[in-house]
Amino acid sequence: MTESLQTDPRSDAGDAGLRRGVMGGGELAAQAIANIAPSAVIAFTAAAIYTTASGGTWISFALATVVILSVGYCISQFAKRRSSAGSLYSYAATALGPFGAYLTGVSLLIGCFGIAAGSLSGAVAYTATLLTQLGIPVHGLGAQVVLAVLLGALATLFTIRGIRLSARVSLVLELISVSIITLLLVVTLIHLGPRAFDAGQFTFDDLQPSGIAVGMVLAILGFVGFSSADALAREAKDPYRAVPRAIMWSAAGVGVLYVFAAYTQVAALGPALGESAQPLDDIATLVGMPTWFNPILNFGIAASFFAVVVAPMNVIGRILYVMGKEGVVPSAIGRTHPTHLTPHRALLSVGPLVIAVPVVLYLCDVDAMDVVTWVDTYGTYGYMVAYAAAALATVVYLRSIHARVPLVWPAATVAIVSMAYVFYANVYPVPPFPLNIIPWLFIATIVVALAWYGTLRRRSPQVISRIGTSDVETLEGVG
């Protein structure tokens, strides 16, 4: 097999560029897993899914894992052949043209921004709970604002100081949080003894397929951001192998963890799971964990939320960096730090906005965990559009290069249909306020972004022709 590297001939002498070849496979997987925030998902999502899926909660997660692996399979076809900091934005450019790439990139930016801002509020809520449990009372609006600023600034600092630092911070925090929760789940099964085998979860006669399908919506949302390792391809060692592996293995590993956690929570709490506001705390009490365990558990969840602030900011910084090099956004953003070789200007532009969203909502007397729900939902719409576009682009791209990948058609079909269903299920039946206006807020953001695209096309057509094409390497001969 003949391989050749093709590099974009355009270069900017004023830009030091991203650091190359510093990210190992484990660090790429850490980026992907941190963006998912499995600990935070386990803490809440199983309880929400149980209200519709009951004993089939684990099935909803299992089916969602299949959907996400289908999306990941499509994205990995690009990752095996192309290396770019632009993530899905650059991938879409190969098959969907400048407009498709721009729409995909904007949608992904919305997704990453929403998840980062919403998760910052989750980190604030659980840090406050942790500090209170440690004897440091943290209450009131002022404390929330201070925590949001401190944690948001710290996350921004990590992303600017270096990709290896931020990835390692995310890896350590997620390992700690997942280990704590896994320990609790294993202890729970031991505590249950013979009841650990919950036959009711395998008796499908009483299960409602519609309830499991509705549960799949929430389960799929629990994976958003799983493909984020592709934005670090230019900084990775052996990206054409490491990035696809990070995408697929992180999705599969987290999927197995979700199924295990859902099964164990249902076995332990039964119908009470659907009514529990903090199921993991309830399980810890049920199995008789010592009083000092709850602060450790809340530390793990707070750490998971913080990790998922850092991870999507890394993606945002790199997409904006590529857009800046192309002139889609101000060219000053398309520069890296001369020492740290990170897109510091993009990150400094976004960091304050990530902090501002929860702070403004706190000032409007919104509960911190409601901020998580609302803002994460907004971001999720962006991810769904970006994933569907990437799946479509994969089919077109592989056909254009005459690559025979038999599984890509069924994978793309599953991905596109599932994302469309998730979108539909979130808008109909119409949810209560304010969730009912969030889709329109997302659409309004897209309209504003498309208006900017129209302006660029009129004033700077040369910019449109460059969209999604800068800072790209391709590996030919892979089919």
C-alpha positions in Angstrom: 0.0 0.0 0.0 1.4 3.4 -1.0 1.0 6.2 1.4 1.6 9.9 0.8 1.1 12.9 2.9 -0.5 16.0 1.4 -0.3 19.2 3.4 -2.1 22.4 2.8 0.3 24.6 1.0 -0.9 27.7 2.7 1.0 28.8 5.8 1.0 31.8 8.0 4.5 33.1 9.0 3.0 34.9 11.9 1.5 31.7 13.5 3.7 29.3 15.5 1.2 26.6 14.8 -0.1 23.8 17.0 2.4 21.5 18.8 2.8 18.3 16.8 3.1 14.7 17.8 2.7 15.1 21.6 -0.6 13.3 22.3 -0.6 9.6 22.9 -3.5 7.3 22.5 -4.4 7.4 26.2 -4.5 11.2 26.2 -6.7 11.2 23.1 -9.1 8.7 24.8 -9.0 11.0 27.9 -10.2 13.9 25.8 -13.0 11.8 24.4 -14.1 10.4 27.7 -13.9 13.7 29.5 -16.1 15.3 26.9 -18.7 12.6 27.6 -18.5 13.1 31.4 -19.7 9.5 32.2 -19.8 10.1 35.9 -22.1 13.0 35.6 -24.4 11.1 33.2 -24.5 8.1 35.5 -25.5 10.3 38.5 -28.7 11.5 36.8 -29.6 9.9 33.5 -30.5 6.4 34.6 -33.1 7.8 37.0 -34.7 9.9 34.2 -34.7 7.0 31.7 -36.3 4.7 34.3 -39.5 6.9 34.3 -40.3 5.6 30.8 -38.2 2.5 30.3 -38.5 1.0 33.9 -36.6 -2.3 33.9 -35.5 -1.8 30.3 -33.3 1.2 31.3 -30.2 -0.8 30.5 -31.6 -1.7 27.1 -32.0 2.0 26.3 -28.3 2.5 27.1 -27.3 -0.6 25.1 -29.3 0.6 22.0 -27.9 4.1 22.4 -24.4 2.6 22.4 -25.1 0.9 19.1 -26.3 4.3 17.6 -23.2 6.1 18.9 -20.8 3.4 17.6 -22.5 3.9 14.2 -21.8 7.6 14.4 -18.3 6.9 15.5 -17.7 4.4 12.7 -18.6 7.1 10.2 -16.4 9.7 11.8 -13.5 7.3 12.1 -13.5 6.8 8.3 -12.4 10.4 8.0 -10.0 10.2 11.0 -8.2 7.3 9.2 -7.6 9.4 6.2 -7.5 13.1 7.3 -5.7 14.9 10.1 -7.0 18.4 11.0 -7.7 20.5 14.0 -11.0 21.4 12.5 -12.7 18.2 13.5 -16.1 17.6 11.8 -15.9 21.1 10.2 -12.9 20.0 8.1 -14.3 16.5 7.4 -17.6 17.9 6.1 -15.7 20.2 3.7 -14.5 17.2 1.7 -18.0 16.1 0.7 -20.6 18.8 1.6 -18.7 21.8 0.2 -18.2 25.2 2.0 -21.8 25.6 3.1 -22.0 22.1 4.6 -18.7 22.5 6.3 -19.7 25.9 7.7 -23.1 24.6 9.0 -21.4 21.5 10.5 -18.7 23.7 12.2 -21.1 26.1 13.6 -23.3 23.3 14.9 -20.3 21.7 16.6 -19.3 25.0 18.1 -22.8 25.4 19.6 -22.6 21.8 20.9 -19.2 22.3 22.6 -20.1 25.7 24.0 -23.4 24.5 25.4 -21.9 21.5 27.1 -19.0 23.5 28.5 -21.2 26.2 29.9 -23.8 23.8 31.3 -21.2 21.5 32.8 -19.5 24.5 34.5 -22.8 25.0 36.4 -22.7 21.3 37.4 -19.2 21.7 38.7 -20.3 24.8 40.7 -23.3 22.9 42.2 -21.3 19.8 43.2 -18.3 21.8 44.4 -20.6 23.8 46.6 -22.1 20.6 48.0 -18.7 19.1 48.6 -17.4 22.2 50.4 -20.5 22.3 52.6 -20.0 18.6 53.5 -16.4 19.4 54.4 -17.6 22.0 56.9 -17.1 25.1 54.6 -20.7 26.4 54.1 -21.2 27.6 50.5 -24.6 29.1 49.9 -26.1 32.0 48.0 -25.8 33.9 44.8 -22.4 35.4 45.6 -20.8 32.0 46.3 -22.2 30.6 43.0 -20.8 33.5 41.0 -17.4 33.2 42.6 -17.2 29.5 42.0 -18.2 29.9 38.4 -15.6 32.5 37.8 -12.8 30.5 39.6 -13.6 27.2 38.0 -14.2 28.7 34.5 -10.9 30.6 34.7 -9.1 27.5 35.9 -10.5 25.5 33.0 -9.4 28.2 30.5 -5.9 28.3 32.1 -5.5 24.5 31.6 -6.5 24.7 28.0 -4.1 27.6 27.3 -1.1 26.1 29.2 -1.0 23.1 26.9 -3.0 20.3 25.4 -1.1 17.6 27.3 -1.7 19.4 30.6 -5.4 19.8 30.0 -5.8 16.2 28.7 -3.9 14.8 31.7 -6.0 16.8 34.1 -9.2 15.5 32.4 -7.8 12.0 32.4 -7.0 12.1 36.1 -10.3 13.6 37.1 -12.3 11.2 35.1 -10.3 8.2 36.3 -11.0 9.3 39.9 -14.7 9.9 39.4 -15.3 6.7 37.4 -13.3 4.7 39.9 -15.4 6.1 42.8 -18.7 5.3 41.1 -17.6 1.9 39.9 -16.5 1.0 43.5 -19.9 2.0 44.7 -21.7 -0.1 42.1 -19.6 -3.2 42.8 -20.1 -2.8 46.5 -23.9 -2.5 45.8 -24.0 -5.8 43.9 -22.1 -7.5 46.7 -24.5 -6.0 49.2 -27.5 -7.3 47.2 -26.2 -10.8 47.3 -28.6 -13.2 45.5 -30.8 -10.2 44.6 -27.9 -8.9 42.4 -29.4 -11.0 39.6 -32.5 -9.0 38.9 -34.6 -11.3 36.7 -37.2 -8.6 36.2 -34.7 -6.7 34.0 -34.6 -9.6 31.7 -38.3 -10.3 31.5 -39.3 -8.5 28.4 -43.0 -9.2 28.6 -43.8 -6.1 30.7 -41.5 -3.7 28.8 -42.9 -1.1 26.5 -40.9 -0.6 23.3 -42.0 3.0 23.1 -40.7 3.6 26.7 -37.3 2.2 25.8 -37.2 4.3 22.6 -37.9 7.4 24.6 -35.3 6.4 27.1 -32.8 6.1 24.2 -33.2 9.8 23.6 -31.7 10.6 27.0 -29.2 7.8 26.7 -27.9 9.1 23.3 -27.6 12.6 24.8 -25.3 11.0 27.4 -22.7 10.4 24.8 -22.4 13.8 23.1 -18.9 14.9 22.6 -17.5 11.4 22.3 -15.7 12.1 19.0 -13.8 15.2 20.3 -10.4 13.4 20.0 -10.5 14.2 16.2 -9.9 17.9 17.0 -6.5 17.0 18.4 -5.3 15.0 15.4 -2.7 17.5 14.4 -1.2 17.3 17.9 -1.4 13.5 18.1 1.2 10.8 17.6 0.2 8.5 14.7 -3.2 10.3 14.3 -4.5 8.0 11.6 -4.6 5.1 14.0 -4.8 6.7 17.4 -7.7 9.0 16.7 -10.1 6.4 15.3 -9.3 4.1 18.1 -9.9 6.8 20.7 -13.3 7.5 19.2 -14.5 3.9 19.0 -13.0 2.5 22.2 -14.1 5.5 24.3 -17.7 5.1 23.0 -17.7 1.3 23.5 -16.1 1.5 27.0 -18.4 4.2 28.2 -21.4 2.3 26.8 -20.5 -0.8 28.8 -20.1 1.4 31.9 -23.6 2.9 31.3 -25.3 -0.4 30.9 -23.6 -1.8 34.0 -24.5 1.3 36.0 -28.1 1.3 34.8 -28.6 -2.3 35.6 -27.1 -1.9 39.1 -29.1 1.2 40.0 -32.4 -0.5 38.9 -31.5 -3.6 40.9 -30.7 -1.6 44.0 -33.5 1.0 44.0 -36.2 -0.5 41.9 -39.2 1.9 41.4 -37.6 4.3 43.8 -35.0 5.1 41.2 -37.5 7.1 39.1 -38.3 9.3 42.1 -34.7 9.8 43.3 -33.0 13.2 42.9 -29.6 11.8 43.9 -29.7 8.1 43.2 -26.0 7.5 43.9 -26.3 9.1 47.3 -29.3 7.0 48.0 -27.5 3.9 47.0 -24.5 4.8 49.2 -26.9 5.1 52.1 -28.7 1.9 51.2 -25.5 -0.2 51.2 -24.2 1.4 54.4 -21.2 3.3 53.0 -19.5 5.3 55.7 -20.3 8.9 56.2 -17.0 10.1 54.7 -17.9 8.4 51.3 -20.5 10.9 50.3 -18.1 13.8 50.1 -15.7 11.6 48.0 -18.6 10.7 45.7 -19.6 14.3 45.3 -15.9 15.2 44.6 -15.9 12.6 41.8 -19.1 14.0 40.2 -17.7 17.6 40.6 -14.5 16.5 39.0 -16.3 14.9 36.1 -18.3 18.1 35.4 -15.1 20.1 35.5 -13.3 17.7 33.1 -16.2 18.3 30.6 -15.7 22.0 30.8 -12.0 21.6 29.8 -12.5 19.0 27.0 -15.0 20.9 24.8 -13.1 24.1 25.2 -10.1 22.4 23.6 -12.3 21.6 20.6 -13.8 25.1 20.4 -10.3 26.6 20.5 -9.1 24.4 17.6 -12.1 24.9 15.4 -12.0 28.7 15.9 -8.2 28.6 15.2 -8.8 26.9 11.9 -11.7 29.3 11.1 -9.4 32.2 11.9 -6.7 31.0 9.6 -9.3 30.9 6.8 -10.8 34.3 7.6 -14.2 33.0 8.6 -13.7 34.7 12.0 -11.1 37.5 12.7 -7.7 36.4 11.6 -6.2 37.3 15.0 -8.0 34.2 16.4 -6.0 32.0 14.0 -2.8 32.3 16.0 -1.2 30.1 18.6 0.7 31.0 21.7 4.4 31.4 20.9 5.4 29.2 23.9 2.5 26.8 24.7 1.5 26.4 21.0 -2.2 26.4 21.9 -5.0 28.6 20.3 -4.9 31.0 23.2 -6.7 33.9 21.5 -9.7 31.6 20.6 -9.7 30.2 24.1 -9.5 33.7 25.7 -12.4 34.8 23.6 -14.6 31.8 24.5 -13.7 31.3 28.2 -15.4 34.5 29.5 -18.6 33.6 27.5 -18.6 30.1 29.0 -18.5 31.7 32.5 -21.0 34.4 31.6 -23.8 31.9 30.7 -24.3 30.3 34.2 -23.6 33.6 35.9 -26.3 35.4 34.1 -28.8 32.6 34.7 -27.8 32.6 38.5 -28.6 36.3 38.5 -32.0 35.4 37.1 -32.5 33.1 40.1 -32.1 29.9 38.1 -31.1 26.8 40.1 -27.6 25.6 39.2 -28.8 22.1 38.1 -31.5 23.6 36.0 -28.8 25.6 34.2 -27.1 22.3 33.5 -30.3 20.9 32.0 -31.2 23.9 29.9 -27.8 24.8 28.5 -26.7 21.2 27.9 -30.0 20.7 25.9 -29.1 23.7 23.8 -25.7 22.3 23.1 -27.0 18.9 22.3 -29.0 20.2 19.4 -25.7 21.4 17.9 -24.1 18.0 18.3 -27.0 16.2 16.7 -26.9 18.3 13.6 -23.1 18.0 13.4 -23.2 14.2 13.8 -25.9 13.8 11.1 -24.0 16.0 8.7 -20.7 14.0 9.4 -22.5 10.7 8.7 -23.9 12.0 5.4 -20.5 13.5 4.5 -18.8 10.1 5.1 -21.0 8.3 2.5 -20.4 11.0 -0.1 -16.6 11.2 0.7 -16.0 7.5 0.5 -17.9 7.3 -2.7 -15.8 10.1 -4.2 -12.5 8.4 -3.5 -14.0 5.0 -4.6 -13.3 3.4 -1.2 -15.3 0.2 -0.5 -16.4 0.2 3.2 -19.6 -2.0 3.2 -20.6 -1.1 6.8 -20.7 2.6 6.2 -24.1 2.7 4.6 -25.9 1.0 7.5 -23.9 2.9 10.0 -24.7 6.3 8.3 -28.4 5.3 8.1 -28.6 4.4 11.7 -26.7 7.7 12.7 -28.9 10.0 10.6 -32.2 8.4 11.4 -31.4 8.3 15.1 -30.2 11.9 15.3 -33.4 13.0 13.5 -35.5 11.0 15.9 -33.7 12.4 18.9 -34.3 15.9 17.6 -38.0 15.2 17.0 -38.5 13.6 20.4 -37.1 16.7 22.1 -39.6 19.0 20.4 -42.7 16.9 20.3 -44.7 16.5 22.4 -43.8 20.1 23.3 -41.9 20.1 26.5 -42.6 22.6 29.4 -41.1 26.0 29.6 -38.2 26.8 29.1 -37.3 23.6 27.3 -39.9 24.5 24.7 -38.0 27.6 23.6 -34.5 26.1 23.5 -34.9 24.6 20.0 -35.9 28.0 18.7 -32.9 29.5 20.5 -30.7 27.0 18.7 -32.4 27.7 15.3 -32.0 31.5 15.9 -28.3 31.0 16.6 -28.0 29.1 13.3 -29.8 31.8 11.4 -27.5 34.5 12.8 -24.5 32.3 11.8 -25.9 31.8 8.3 -26.4 35.5 7.9 -22.7 35.9 8.6 -22.0 33.2 5.9 -24.1 35.2 3.5 -22.1 38.3 4.3 -18.8 36.5 3.7 -20.0 35.2 0.4 -20.9 38.7 -0.8 -17.8 40.5 0.5 -15.1 37.8 0.6 -15.8 35.0 -1.8 -12.2 33.8 -1.4 -12.9 33.0 2.2 -15.8 30.8 1.3 -13.5 28.8 -1.1 -11.1 28.1 1.8 -13.6 26.9 4.4 -12.6 23.7 6.0 -9.4 23.3 3.9 -6.6 24.9 6.0 -4.2 23.0 8.3 -5.2 19.6 6.8 -3.1 16.6 6.1 -4.5 13.6 4.2 -3.2 10.0 4.1 -3.8 8.5 0.7 -3.9 4.9 -0.1 -6.2 3.9 2.8 -9.4 2.4 1.6 
